[in-house]
């Protein structure tokens, strides 16, 4: 049961790299003038939503596993703090992506904010990986 949280979050992190690559192609087309690139819009939208959904489910599972294992939550210091800091960024990533998908228009600022937000999310997920390894090493394996 303890391993479901890291497995799910690892899947989300791996998927996030692909979604980020898809978004980078769009950024290259629009902002760097790279001609000949194609942007898999629907794939980016569906897998981006799936990634954030996996991360949200992973947060819930992490809290559940913490309670199940130690009968307390919020004891993993930096790991849970970064996870909670990611929540509003996930909401913005989902909401901004949904707006752009539902109401297609020429935009400059919202796609940049969306991309930067989600780049920060991936960076924070890497921090979560490092702190999560520490939690496993210090609190689960001993």
N, C-alpha and C positions, 0 to 999 in steps of 0.2 A: 504493500500500500504506500509506503514512504516514497517509492521510486516513481510513482505516477506523475508527481509534480515536476521533477526535473526532466523526465522523459517528454512530457507534453510541452514544457517551455523550450526544451532543446529543439523539438520539431518546429515550434513557432519561430525560433531564432533562425534555423536553417531556411525555412520558407521566406523569412523576411529578407534574406540576402537576394533571393530571386526577385521578389517584388521590388526591392530597391533597385536592382539592375534594370527592371522594366521601366521604372520611373526615371532612372538616369538616362535612358535612351530618349525619353520624352524631353527631358531637360536639354539634352544635346541638340535635339531637333529645333526646339523653340528658342533657346537662349544662346546656343553656341553655333548656330547656323550649319549644323551637320546635315547635309542633304543625303538622301538615300536610306535613312533609317526609317524603320517602321515602329509604331507603338501599338502594342497589343492591349488596347484600352480595356476591353472586357476581361481579359485575363488578369490585368493589373488590378482592376476593381474587385473582382471576385476573390483573388488570392490575397489581396490586401485586407479585405474584410475578414477573410478566413484567418489570416495571421493574427489580427488584433483580437478576433473572437477566441482563438486558441490562447492568447496571452491573458485575456480576461478570465477564461475558464481556469487557466493555470493559477491565477491569483486566488480564485475561490478555492481551488484544490489545495493550494499551499496553505491557506488559512485552515482548511479542514484537516489536512495532514498534521499541521502544527498542533491543533487541538487534540486530535486523535493520539498523537505521539506523546505530547507533554502536558496536555490539559491546560494549555495557555497559548495565546497568540501574541505576536509582536515581541518575540524574544530574540530574533535573529539580527537585531541592530541594523546595520547598513543595508542588509538584504531586504528586509521588509520596508525600510524607509525609501529606498530607491523604487521598489515595487509600487508603493503608494504614490510616489512622485510621478510615476508613469501613467497613472489613471487619467488625469485630465488631458494629458497628451494623446492618449488613446481615444478619448472622447472627441477631441478636436480632429484627430486624423480620420476617424470614421465620419464625423459630421461634414468636414470640408470635402472629403472624397465623395460623399453622397450628394452634396450640393453640386459639385462639378459634374457628376455622372448624370444627375437628373435634369439639370439646366445647363446644357452645353452652350458655351459662349466663349468669345475671345477674352481671356483673362491673363493678367500677368502676376498680380500680387497674391491672389488666393493659391494658385498652383505653387508659387515659391514658398509661401507660408506652410502649405501642406507638405511639400517635399522636405523643407528644413525641419519641421516638426517630426516627421517620420524618420528622418536621418538621426535626429536626437534620440528618438525611441529605440532605434537599432543600437546606437551607442550605449544607451542605458541598459538595454538587454545584454550587451556584452559585459557591462559592469555586474549585472545580475548573475551572469555565468560565473564570473570570478568570485563574487561573494557567496554564491550558492555552493561552489566547490568548497569554500571555507566552512560553510554550515555543515556540509556532508562530512568533511574531514574532522571538524571539531565536535559536532553534536550527534551525528548519526553513527559513524563508524567506531568510535571508541568503545 
